[in-house]
Amino acid sequence: MFLSGLLASSLFSTWLTLSAHSLPSSSAKRQTFPTLTQSQISVFRPFTLFASAAYCNPSVTRTWTCGANCDANPGFQPIASGGNDGTIQFWYVGFDPTLNTVIVAHQGTDSKNLIADWSDLDFPMEHLDETLFPGLPSSIQVHTGFADAHARTATQILSAVQTVLSQHNTQQVVITGHSLGAVLSLLDAVYLPLHLPSTVSIRTVGYGLPRVGNKDFANYVDAHVSLTHITNKHDPFPVLPFQFLGFRHPSGEVHIDQNNNWVQCPGQENGSTECIDGAVPEFYDGTAEDHEGPYDGIIMGLGEC
Ligand SMILES: *[C@@H]1O[C@H](CO)[C@@H](O)[C@H](O)[C@H]1NC(C)=O
């Protein structure tokens, strides 16, 4: 029964469209990339709400009583949640019957905390842990702090995903999060397939994703992960850690421009002003509040929980 339901199939067709990279050839000076239609944008809405709900305490995501963000995805069946308010970002895993999909969501960090956490702008990289990521080429390196944060929840999330897959007739998983939550989602998107049957298809939607690893990591993600990472206006955090330190984004950027068009950015790190690198040429010229959104009207972490 997988791929059933209008929403599920439009989700998949959006991904196909996004990965096609068909660009109009134009002699105009300004590069014009394709934009998403309103109905393609609306495909992301449930995941935006799931990512926002991940800011709520595990006690209310476990019962799906987190307020507006939970109410907007009615019918969601949480199976596990965790995290604390300090060293471990909140997370939850469950089943969405409307989308017929397992959902994994990770809490992020708001822009004020990011500035505090990253004020020294020191970004060491390391290999991914052999036990969690068996068989990955040793040339792949990721930010040490991100890898450590991911390792704190990895096995719990894997076991919750296996439980949901065993209880429901689905082979689809969507992983989502904002900011640091988008980082953890991307690392889960690399980690989970190494431990799940190859019949399971995994999609990842990240909001305000910072750079996670080096070029070999980005290339691995391009080859193995279905990723859409949505960047908003002049959000400075997706341009951290800096490229000159060796960090590189994978493909799959969708950039929300000043007119709220969702622009499909081709390739890794397209420098056009239509995409985040060109929109925020210098980190300190960015607008920190753009990190929180709005993403299709939704401000991340906002809600009565
Ligand atoms: C962005 O991508 C397009 C299409 O691949 C390419 O032609 C263009 O040179 C890129 N622009 C920049 C500034 O990287």
The ligand as an ORCA input file, in Angstrom:
! r2SCAN-3c Opt
* xyz 0 1
  C      24.342     28.140    -10.878
  O      23.950     26.989    -11.611
  C      23.807     27.218    -12.985
  C      23.221     25.973    -13.593
  O      23.938     24.842    -13.246
  C      25.148     27.578    -13.577
  O      25.009     27.814    -14.964
  C      25.653     28.833    -12.891
  O      26.930     29.137    -13.362
  C      25.676     28.660    -11.397
  N      25.945     29.972    -10.841
  C      26.841     30.211     -9.908
  C      27.078     31.654     -9.613
  O      27.400     29.321     -9.307
*
